[in-house]
Amino acid sequence: VAPMVDIQGLTSIWHHISTRTPLPTNTAEP
């Protein structure tokens, strides 16, 4: 499993969700 691909995919989804619904900082930050 390539972490780079995982991060890229998550970032894409995160951006889509963030743009539609602002997520809490607790979840955004590890």
SULDARA-V283711 format. One record per residue. N is the residue number from 1. RES is the residue in one letter. OMEGA is omega in whole degrees, 0 to 359 (* if undefined). NEAR is the number of other ideal C-beta (glycine too) atoms within 12 Angstrom. Layout:
N;RES;OMEGA;NEAR + N;RES;OMEGA;NEAR
This chain:
1;V;181;7 + 2;A;180;8 + 3;P;181;9 + 4;M;181;10 + 5;V;181;11 + 6;D;181;13 + 7;I;181;13 + 8;Q;180;13 + 9;G;180;15 + 10;L;180;18 + 11;T;180;15 + 12;S;181;14 + 13;I;181;15 + 14;W;180;20 + 15;H;181;15 + 16;H;181;13 + 17;I;182;16 + 18;S;181;17 + 19;T;183;11 + 20;R;181;10 + 21;T;180;12 + 22;P;181;11 + 23;L;180;16 + 24;P;181;10 + 25;T;181;9 + 26;N;181;7 + 27;T;183;13 + 28;A;181;15 + 29;E;181;8 + 30;P;*;6
